């Protein structure tokens, strides 16, 4: 009698995990937000950043300066993201056409998602949330390519 009860409990627990499974529309929305983010930087298009990044975003990353062998941390605010994009636009120093922009969806639920972006500057791990039906980036953790790559 105990085995059927355990099997039924396990089946109910597993059935509950599908309730938050991703839909094709959610996956497309997350991918579009990450693409807007990377192309906003690559093309110097701050409109794409406004569309994909929350103003209260927290972005923090690690890089190794040319004159060092140790990683240093650096934060970037929403305002600094826009300043960077505007500098790219003003100077015309856009990313190369073949610059990487590989997007991997790590998890997409009905309200939150996580993605990995490989770009020319390194790897970004992004956390997104749905706000009024739109997927937007709320956290970014990044690092420059490891030494030797």
Buried (B, 14 or more C-beta within 10 A) or exposed (E): EEEEEEEEEEEEEEEEEEEEEBEEEBBBBBBBBBBBBBBBBBBBBBEBBBBBBBEEBBBEBBBBEEEEEEBEEEEBEBEEBBEBBBEBBEEEEBBEEEEEBEBEBEEBBEEBBBBBBBBBBBBBBBBBBBEEEEBBBBBBBBBBEEEEE
